[in-house]
């Protein structure tokens, strides 16, 4: 079950292509992609749009760009209704074959840089897809030693597993660490311009320097040197000569231990944040029943639930900050503060509320390095008015099965004046509505069919009974600890 984070239609003009290129960079940054991947995606899609523009002069008036998928499996898709033009079927070896109205170099770049992409034409609509590569970033190691031969040997030992930066001068290494940072520092103790002990003390004066794992190298096995090394708070030391196996083992062990400690303290912070803000709903309010299940991720996530009772109508909001740990939790609580300010004594239309929240987030740039998905539900009588912003579509449950409610919208804070359309569902007797965060299917086995495997055959007379069945099935599909918050809400009308 995919989530649509962004979808927008543009007129096929060169100005639109320039606007989309800028937008692509923002979207990729919010997904925390590396710069090389951002460059690849913007190159591929800009080249495709340029070819679409020149190849379809007069036959295409618009194109639509969409960002959808699930975490770590996102893709961009461009669709149009012009003549079919498959960039993968053009022979780019002969760019002067007369078939192209633009240079074939752009198509060659598409073919080279988007191996897993595809193009299809069906029912008069053409679709070009550019999947995003899963990010597997190597950790960065800085090695300082005045012996150039040893430096290159150490780099050879580690470069398969790490990004290795070597320096024969401690001063240059300090400048690099201060401006770029790194995940591990390895330094010789006996260096001519600056000793390893002096180097360590200078590193500790940098922001986050004291927390960066540090290993000493020395050819001196004197006990007093080892004691002095322990006094400057290092994580380990190695006696020269050093071979690949012990060097690699120490690097992995020190980094693993540092990560374990960081995770431990992060979990303590998350737990302290979660206790007073655990998502909750009243079991009943007016004509409506509410049932909620929530399990926080082991490393923290950003789900939040907000409820407001206006009397004749109720407002329910489920949001998810796309991130983990204390930062995601902090952002989710900040968003709840924004919601408190937006919701006054007058009942708010879901579409208007999302537009207002999106505008505030855009102006304040609160989420410039992450994304917020959100669904707003207004309950009046037996009617349920729903608007979403990049959030998974809700489901209508009944005795005969379940179906998705077609409700989509762009993630919040991305565009300056984004509008959101709401859909209205009138609940009948025996029907229930199911809302959830994407942690429901992010955490389960990717081999199963996500939401379908959870909802198939789930029936019950009460919202709580249905949710209990659903949650038991969800937990049975979990392969291990949760990587993201999981929240599910079932609502229905009181039986009278």
Secondary structure, DSSP 8 states (H G I E B T S, - for coil): --EEEEEEEEESSHHHHHHHHHHHHHHHHHTT--HHHHHHHHHHHHHHHHHHHHHTTTT--EEEEEEEEETTEEEEEEEESS----TTSS-TT-TTSS--SS-HHHHHHHHHH-TT-EEEEETTEEEEEEE--------EEEEE-S-HHHHHHHHHHHTTTSEEEEESSHHHHHHHHHHH--SEEEEES--SSS-HHHHHHHHHTSTTTTTSEEEEEES---HHHHHHHHHT--SEEEESS--HHHHHHHHHHHHHHHHHHHHHHHHHHHHHHHHHT-----SEETTEEEEEEEE--TT--EEEEEEEE-SSEEEEEEEEES--HHHHHHHHHHHHHHHHHH--SS---HHHHHHHHHHHHHHHTTTTTS-EEEEEEEEETTEEEEEEEB----EEEETTEEEE-------TTSSTT-----EEEE--TT-EEEEE-THHHHSB-TTS-THHHHHTT---SSHHHHHHHHHHHHHHTB-SS-SS-EEEEEEEE---
